[in-house]
Amino acid sequence: MKHSDTGALGHYRSVGAYGAAAAADRQQLIQQMMAGAHDRIATARGHMQRGETAAKGEAICKAVALIDGLRTSLDLDKGGEIAANLNALYDYMTRRLTEANVQNRPELLDEVAGLLAEIRSAWEQLPQQAPEPA
């Protein structure tokens, strides 16, 4: 599936394209993508509670795009089992968000938000990598 190079994903890809970009910058961008997805899920929950169907769908779509960006940023060759597990988890999260949208089930939004918070917390505990010399 081809992904759009707009927004955070496009920025992530452009950062990754420059060898001189610091690893810490990539870590920060991934954290921002996680925070953005979490924020969109919270926004979608509010729209869901107010019966704002179109706005709910738009917020969920943006959350899915950010999570998909996280998934496509994984290096499955070098990341081994951890990357494979995250890939499967991100896929599960996108499916649950789609179900939440179609079925108007806020508990599914909460489930994904919780999973994302756990991943984000673990990610934030990783030491920031020093920038590589140019």
CNS distance restraints for C-alpha pairs under 8 A (distance, minus, plus):
assign (resid   4 and name CA) (resid   9 and name CA) 7.68 0.50 0.50
assign (resid   4 and name CA) (resid  10 and name CA) 7.16 0.50 0.50
assign (resid   5 and name CA) (resid   9 and name CA) 6.01 0.50 0.50
assign (resid   5 and name CA) (resid  10 and name CA) 3.87 0.50 0.50
assign (resid   5 and name CA) (resid  11 and name CA) 7.59 0.50 0.50
assign (resid   5 and name CA) (resid  13 and name CA) 7.58 0.50 0.50
assign (resid   6 and name CA) (resid  10 and name CA) 4.63 0.50 0.50
assign (resid   6 and name CA) (resid  11 and name CA) 7.30 0.50 0.50
assign (resid   7 and name CA) (resid  11 and name CA) 6.25 0.50 0.50
assign (resid   8 and name CA) (resid  12 and name CA) 5.99 0.50 0.50
assign (resid   8 and name CA) (resid  33 and name CA) 6.77 0.50 0.50
assign (resid   8 and name CA) (resid  66 and name CA) 7.21 0.50 0.50
assign (resid   8 and name CA) (resid  69 and name CA) 7.77 0.50 0.50
assign (resid   9 and name CA) (resid  13 and name CA) 6.14 0.50 0.50
assign (resid   9 and name CA) (resid  66 and name CA) 7.03 0.50 0.50
assign (resid   9 and name CA) (resid  69 and name CA) 5.28 0.50 0.50
assign (resid  10 and name CA) (resid  14 and name CA) 6.15 0.50 0.50
assign (resid  11 and name CA) (resid  15 and name CA) 6.11 0.50 0.50
assign (resid  12 and name CA) (resid  16 and name CA) 6.14 0.50 0.50
assign (resid  12 and name CA) (resid  26 and name CA) 7.25 0.50 0.50
assign (resid  12 and name CA) (resid  29 and name CA) 6.82 0.50 0.50
assign (resid  13 and name CA) (resid  17 and name CA) 6.11 0.50 0.50
assign (resid  14 and name CA) (resid  18 and name CA) 6.79 0.50 0.50
assign (resid  15 and name CA) (resid  21 and name CA) 6.17 0.50 0.50
assign (resid  15 and name CA) (resid  26 and name CA) 7.13 0.50 0.50
assign (resid  16 and name CA) (resid  21 and name CA) 7.07 0.50 0.50
assign (resid  16 and name CA) (resid  26 and name CA) 7.46 0.50 0.50
assign (resid  20 and name CA) (resid 132 and name CA) 7.01 0.50 0.50
assign (resid  20 and name CA) (resid 133 and name CA) 7.41 0.50 0.50
assign (resid  20 and name CA) (resid 134 and name CA) 5.39 0.50 0.50
assign (resid  21 and name CA) (resid  25 and name CA) 6.89 0.50 0.50
assign (resid  21 and name CA) (resid  26 and name CA) 7.79 0.50 0.50
assign (resid  21 and name CA) (resid 131 and name CA) 7.64 0.50 0.50
assign (resid  21 and name CA) (resid 132 and name CA) 7.87 0.50 0.50
assign (resid  22 and name CA) (resid  26 and name CA) 6.78 0.50 0.50
assign (resid  22 and name CA) (resid 130 and name CA) 7.30 0.50 0.50
assign (resid  22 and name CA) (resid 131 and name CA) 4.41 0.50 0.50
assign (resid  22 and name CA) (resid 132 and name CA) 5.96 0.50 0.50
assign (resid  23 and name CA) (resid  27 and name CA) 6.30 0.50 0.50
assign (resid  23 and name CA) (resid 129 and name CA) 5.90 0.50 0.50
assign (resid  23 and name CA) (resid 130 and name CA) 6.95 0.50 0.50
assign (resid  23 and name CA) (resid 131 and name CA) 5.91 0.50 0.50
assign (resid  23 and name CA) (resid 132 and name CA) 7.37 0.50 0.50
assign (resid  24 and name CA) (resid  28 and name CA) 6.12 0.50 0.50
assign (resid  24 and name CA) (resid 128 and name CA) 5.61 0.50 0.50
assign (resid  24 and name CA) (resid 129 and name CA) 5.21 0.50 0.50
assign (resid  24 and name CA) (resid 130 and name CA) 6.38 0.50 0.50
assign (resid  24 and name CA) (resid 131 and name CA) 6.37 0.50 0.50
assign (resid  25 and name CA) (resid  29 and name CA) 6.13 0.50 0.50
assign (resid  26 and name CA) (resid  30 and name CA) 6.19 0.50 0.50
assign (resid  27 and name CA) (resid  31 and name CA) 6.26 0.50 0.50
assign (resid  27 and name CA) (resid 128 and name CA) 7.41 0.50 0.50
assign (resid  28 and name CA) (resid  32 and name CA) 6.18 0.50 0.50
assign (resid  29 and name CA) (resid  33 and name CA) 6.16 0.50 0.50
assign (resid  30 and name CA) (resid  34 and name CA) 6.24 0.50 0.50
assign (resid  30 and name CA) (resid  70 and name CA) 6.87 0.50 0.50
assign (resid  31 and name CA) (resid  35 and name CA) 6.17 0.50 0.50
assign (resid  31 and name CA) (resid 120 and name CA) 6.72 0.50 0.50
assign (resid  31 and name CA) (resid 123 and name CA) 7.49 0.50 0.50
assign (resid  31 and name CA) (resid 124 and name CA) 7.49 0.50 0.50
assign (resid  32 and name CA) (resid  36 and name CA) 5.95 0.50 0.50
assign (resid  33 and name CA) (resid  37 and name CA) 6.14 0.50 0.50
assign (resid  33 and name CA) (resid  66 and name CA) 5.89 0.50 0.50
assign (resid  33 and name CA) (resid  67 and name CA) 7.56 0.50 0.50
assign (resid  33 and name CA) (resid  69 and name CA) 7.91 0.50 0.50
assign (resid  33 and name CA) (resid  70 and name CA) 7.22 0.50 0.50
assign (resid  34 and name CA) (resid  38 and name CA) 6.18 0.50 0.50
assign (resid  34 and name CA) (resid  66 and name CA) 7.31 0.50 0.50
assign (resid  34 and name CA) (resid  67 and name CA) 7.29 0.50 0.50
assign (resid  34 and name CA) (resid  70 and name CA) 7.78 0.50 0.50
assign (resid  34 and name CA) (resid 116 and name CA) 6.94 0.50 0.50
assign (resid  34 and name CA) (resid 120 and name CA) 6.48 0.50 0.50
assign (resid  35 and name CA) (resid  39 and name CA) 6.11 0.50 0.50
assign (resid  35 and name CA) (resid 120 and name CA) 7.90 0.50 0.50
assign (resid  36 and name CA) (resid  40 and name CA) 6.18 0.50 0.50
assign (resid  36 and name CA) (resid  63 and name CA) 7.31 0.50 0.50
assign (resid  36 and name CA) (resid  66 and name CA) 7.25 0.50 0.50
assign (resid  37 and name CA) (resid  41 and name CA) 6.22 0.50 0.50
assign (resid  37 and name CA) (resid  62 and name CA) 7.24 0.50 0.50
assign (resid  37 and name CA) (resid  63 and name CA) 4.39 0.50 0.50
assign (resid  37 and name CA) (resid  64 and name CA) 7.40 0.50 0.50
assign (resid  37 and name CA) (resid  66 and name CA) 5.69 0.50 0.50
assign (resid  37 and name CA) (resid  67 and name CA) 6.57 0.50 0.50
assign (resid  38 and name CA) (resid  42 and name CA) 6.38 0.50 0.50
assign (resid  38 and name CA) (resid  63 and name CA) 7.25 0.50 0.50
assign (resid  38 and name CA) (resid 113 and name CA) 5.84 0.50 0.50
assign (resid  38 and name CA) (resid 116 and name CA) 6.93 0.50 0.50
assign (resid  38 and name CA) (resid 117 and name CA) 7.59 0.50 0.50
assign (resid  39 and name CA) (resid  43 and name CA) 6.18 0.50 0.50
assign (resid  40 and name CA) (resid  44 and name CA) 6.02 0.50 0.50
assign (resid  40 and name CA) (resid  59 and name CA) 5.25 0.50 0.50
assign (resid  40 and name CA) (resid  60 and name CA) 6.51 0.50 0.50
assign (resid  40 and name CA) (resid  62 and name CA) 6.67 0.50 0.50
assign (resid  40 and name CA) (resid  63 and name CA) 5.38 0.50 0.50
assign (resid  41 and name CA) (resid  45 and name CA) 6.19 0.50 0.50
assign (resid  41 and name CA) (resid  59 and name CA) 6.76 0.50 0.50
assign (resid  41 and name CA) (resid  60 and name CA) 6.22 0.50 0.50
assign (resid  41 and name CA) (resid  63 and name CA) 6.25 0.50 0.50
assign (resid  41 and name CA) (resid 109 and name CA) 6.32 0.50 0.50
assign (resid  41 and name CA) (resid 113 and name CA) 6.73 0.50 0.50
assign (resid  42 and name CA) (resid  46 and name CA) 6.49 0.50 0.50
assign (resid  42 and name CA) (resid 109 and name CA) 7.90 0.50 0.50
assign (resid  42 and name CA) (resid 113 and name CA) 7.93 0.50 0.50
assign (resid  43 and name CA) (resid  47 and name CA) 6.36 0.50 0.50
assign (resid  43 and name CA) (resid  56 and name CA) 7.52 0.50 0.50
assign (resid  43 and name CA) (resid  59 and name CA) 6.47 0.50 0.50
assign (resid  44 and name CA) (resid  48 and name CA) 5.98 0.50 0.50
assign (resid  44 and name CA) (resid  55 and name CA) 7.27 0.50 0.50
assign (resid  44 and name CA) (resid  56 and name CA) 4.55 0.50 0.50
assign (resid  44 and name CA) (resid  57 and name CA) 7.27 0.50 0.50
assign (resid  44 and name CA) (resid  58 and name CA) 7.94 0.50 0.50
assign (resid  44 and name CA) (resid  59 and name CA) 5.16 0.50 0.50
assign (resid  44 and name CA) (resid  60 and name CA) 5.93 0.50 0.50
assign (resid  45 and name CA) (resid  49 and name CA) 6.19 0.50 0.50
assign (resid  45 and name CA) (resid  56 and name CA) 7.25 0.50 0.50
assign (resid  45 and name CA) (resid 106 and name CA) 6.14 0.50 0.50
assign (resid  45 and name CA) (resid 109 and name CA) 6.88 0.50 0.50
assign (resid  46 and name CA) (resid  50 and name CA) 6.33 0.50 0.50
assign (resid  46 and name CA) (resid  56 and name CA) 7.89 0.50 0.50
assign (resid  47 and name CA) (resid  51 and name CA) 6.07 0.50 0.50
assign (resid  47 and name CA) (resid  52 and name CA) 4.93 0.50 0.50
assign (resid  47 and name CA) (resid  53 and name CA) 6.96 0.50 0.50
assign (resid  47 and name CA) (resid  55 and name CA) 6.26 0.50 0.50
assign (resid  47 and name CA) (resid  56 and name CA) 4.96 0.50 0.50
assign (resid  48 and name CA) (resid  52 and name CA) 5.97 0.50 0.50
assign (resid  48 and name CA) (resid  53 and name CA) 6.65 0.50 0.50
assign (resid  48 and name CA) (resid  56 and name CA) 5.76 0.50 0.50
assign (resid  48 and name CA) (resid 104 and name CA) 6.73 0.50 0.50
assign (resid  48 and name CA) (resid 106 and name CA) 7.29 0.50 0.50
assign (resid  52 and name CA) (resid  56 and name CA) 5.99 0.50 0.50
assign (resid  53 and name CA) (resid  57 and name CA) 6.15 0.50 0.50
assign (resid  54 and name CA) (resid  58 and name CA) 6.23 0.50 0.50
assign (resid  55 and name CA) (resid  59 and name CA) 6.19 0.50 0.50
assign (resid  56 and name CA) (resid  60 and name CA) 6.19 0.50 0.50
assign (resid  56 and name CA) (resid 101 and name CA) 7.34 0.50 0.50
assign (resid  57 and name CA) (resid  61 and name CA) 6.00 0.50 0.50
assign (resid  57 and name CA) (resid 101 and name CA) 6.24 0.50 0.50
assign (resid  58 and name CA) (resid  62 and name CA) 6.28 0.50 0.50
assign (resid  59 and name CA) (resid  63 and name CA) 6.28 0.50 0.50
assign (resid  60 and name CA) (resid  64 and name CA) 6.11 0.50 0.50
assign (resid  60 and name CA) (resid  97 and name CA) 6.64 0.50 0.50
assign (resid  60 and name CA) (resid  98 and name CA) 7.64 0.50 0.50
assign (resid  60 and name CA) (resid 101 and name CA) 7.00 0.50 0.50
assign (resid  61 and name CA) (resid  65 and name CA) 6.18 0.50 0.50
assign (resid  62 and name CA) (resid  66 and name CA) 6.28 0.50 0.50
assign (resid  63 and name CA) (resid  67 and name CA) 6.18 0.50 0.50
assign (resid  64 and name CA) (resid  68 and name CA) 5.92 0.50 0.50
assign (resid  64 and name CA) (resid  94 and name CA) 5.54 0.50 0.50
assign (resid  64 and name CA) (resid  97 and name CA) 7.14 0.50 0.50
assign (resid  65 and name CA) (resid  69 and name CA) 6.09 0.50 0.50
assign (resid  66 and name CA) (resid  70 and name CA) 6.34 0.50 0.50
assign (resid  67 and name CA) (resid  71 and name CA) 6.23 0.50 0.50
assign (resid  67 and name CA) (resid  90 and name CA) 6.31 0.50 0.50
assign (resid  67 and name CA) (resid  93 and name CA) 7.85 0.50 0.50
assign (resid  67 and name CA) (resid  94 and name CA) 7.09 0.50 0.50
assign (resid  68 and name CA) (resid  72 and name CA) 6.12 0.50 0.50
assign (resid  68 and name CA) (resid  90 and name CA) 7.06 0.50 0.50
assign (resid  68 and name CA) (resid  91 and name CA) 7.77 0.50 0.50
assign (resid  68 and name CA) (resid  94 and name CA) 7.56 0.50 0.50
assign (resid  69 and name CA) (resid  73 and name CA) 6.15 0.50 0.50
assign (resid  70 and name CA) (resid  74 and name CA) 6.83 0.50 0.50
assign (resid  70 and name CA) (resid  90 and name CA) 7.69 0.50 0.50
assign (resid  71 and name CA) (resid  86 and name CA) 7.40 0.50 0.50
assign (resid  71 and name CA) (resid  87 and name CA) 5.58 0.50 0.50
assign (resid  71 and name CA) (resid  90 and name CA) 6.02 0.50 0.50
assign (resid  71 and name CA) (resid  91 and name CA) 7.69 0.50 0.50
assign (resid  74 and name CA) (resid  79 and name CA) 7.28 0.50 0.50
assign (resid  74 and name CA) (resid  83 and name CA) 6.09 0.50 0.50
assign (resid  74 and name CA) (resid  87 and name CA) 7.30 0.50 0.50
assign (resid  75 and name CA) (resid  79 and name CA) 5.44 0.50 0.50
assign (resid  75 and name CA) (resid  83 and name CA) 6.68 0.50 0.50
assign (resid  76 and name CA) (resid  80 and name CA) 6.09 0.50 0.50
assign (resid  76 and name CA) (resid  83 and name CA) 5.48 0.50 0.50
assign (resid  76 and name CA) (resid  84 and name CA) 6.22 0.50 0.50
assign (resid  79 and name CA) (resid  83 and name CA) 4.68 0.50 0.50
assign (resid  79 and name CA) (resid  84 and name CA) 7.37 0.50 0.50
assign (resid  80 and name CA) (resid  84 and name CA) 6.33 0.50 0.50
assign (resid  81 and name CA) (resid  85 and name CA) 6.01 0.50 0.50
assign (resid  82 and name CA) (resid  86 and name CA) 6.15 0.50 0.50
assign (resid  83 and name CA) (resid  87 and name CA) 5.99 0.50 0.50
assign (resid  84 and name CA) (resid  88 and name CA) 6.31 0.50 0.50
assign (resid  85 and name CA) (resid  89 and name CA) 6.12 0.50 0.50
assign (resid  86 and name CA) (resid  90 and name CA) 5.95 0.50 0.50
assign (resid  87 and name CA) (resid  91 and name CA) 6.21 0.50 0.50
assign (resid  88 and name CA) (resid  92 and name CA) 6.16 0.50 0.50
assign (resid  89 and name CA) (resid  93 and name CA) 6.12 0.50 0.50
assign (resid  90 and name CA) (resid  94 and name CA) 6.30 0.50 0.50
assign (resid  91 and name CA) (resid  95 and name CA) 6.38 0.50 0.50
assign (resid  92 and name CA) (resid  96 and name CA) 6.20 0.50 0.50
assign (resid  93 and name CA) (resid  97 and name CA) 6.15 0.50 0.50
assign (resid  93 and name CA) (resid 112 and name CA) 5.73 0.50 0.50
assign (resid  94 and name CA) (resid  98 and name CA) 6.23 0.50 0.50
assign (resid  95 and name CA) (resid  99 and name CA) 6.27 0.50 0.50
assign (resid  96 and name CA) (resid 100 and name CA) 6.06 0.50 0.50
assign (resid  96 and name CA) (resid 108 and name CA) 6.17 0.50 0.50
assign (resid  96 and name CA) (resid 109 and name CA) 7.58 0.50 0.50
assign (resid  96 and name CA) (resid 112 and name CA) 7.10 0.50 0.50
assign (resid  97 and name CA) (resid 101 and name CA) 6.19 0.50 0.50
assign (resid  97 and name CA) (resid 108 and name CA) 6.74 0.50 0.50
assign (resid  97 and name CA) (resid 109 and name CA) 6.26 0.50 0.50
assign (resid  97 and name CA) (resid 112 and name CA) 7.17 0.50 0.50
assign (resid  98 and name CA) (resid 102 and name CA) 6.25 0.50 0.50
assign (resid  99 and name CA) (resid 103 and name CA) 5.78 0.50 0.50
assign (resid  99 and name CA) (resid 104 and name CA) 7.83 0.50 0.50
assign (resid  99 and name CA) (resid 105 and name CA) 7.65 0.50 0.50
assign (resid  99 and name CA) (resid 108 and name CA) 7.59 0.50 0.50
assign (resid 100 and name CA) (resid 104 and name CA) 5.26 0.50 0.50
assign (resid 100 and name CA) (resid 105 and name CA) 4.73 0.50 0.50
assign (resid 100 and name CA) (resid 106 and name CA) 6.45 0.50 0.50
assign (resid 100 and name CA) (resid 107 and name CA) 7.82 0.50 0.50
assign (resid 100 and name CA) (resid 108 and name CA) 5.41 0.50 0.50
assign (resid 100 and name CA) (resid 109 and name CA) 6.23 0.50 0.50
assign (resid 101 and name CA) (resid 105 and name CA) 7.14 0.50 0.50
assign (resid 105 and name CA) (resid 109 and name CA) 7.15 0.50 0.50
assign (resid 106 and name CA) (resid 110 and name CA) 6.31 0.50 0.50
assign (resid 107 and name CA) (resid 111 and name CA) 6.14 0.50 0.50
assign (resid 108 and name CA) (resid 112 and name CA) 6.33 0.50 0.50
assign (resid 109 and name CA) (resid 113 and name CA) 6.08 0.50 0.50
assign (resid 110 and name CA) (resid 114 and name CA) 6.07 0.50 0.50
assign (resid 111 and name CA) (resid 115 and name CA) 6.33 0.50 0.50
assign (resid 112 and name CA) (resid 116 and name CA) 6.03 0.50 0.50
assign (resid 113 and name CA) (resid 117 and name CA) 6.05 0.50 0.50
assign (resid 114 and name CA) (resid 118 and name CA) 6.29 0.50 0.50
assign (resid 115 and name CA) (resid 119 and name CA) 6.39 0.50 0.50
assign (resid 116 and name CA) (resid 120 and name CA) 6.00 0.50 0.50
assign (resid 117 and name CA) (resid 121 and name CA) 5.97 0.50 0.50
assign (resid 118 and name CA) (resid 122 and name CA) 6.29 0.50 0.50
assign (resid 119 and name CA) (resid 123 and name CA) 6.07 0.50 0.50
assign (resid 120 and name CA) (resid 124 and name CA) 6.07 0.50 0.50
assign (resid 121 and name CA) (resid 125 and name CA) 6.48 0.50 0.50
assign (resid 122 and name CA) (resid 126 and name CA) 6.94 0.50 0.50
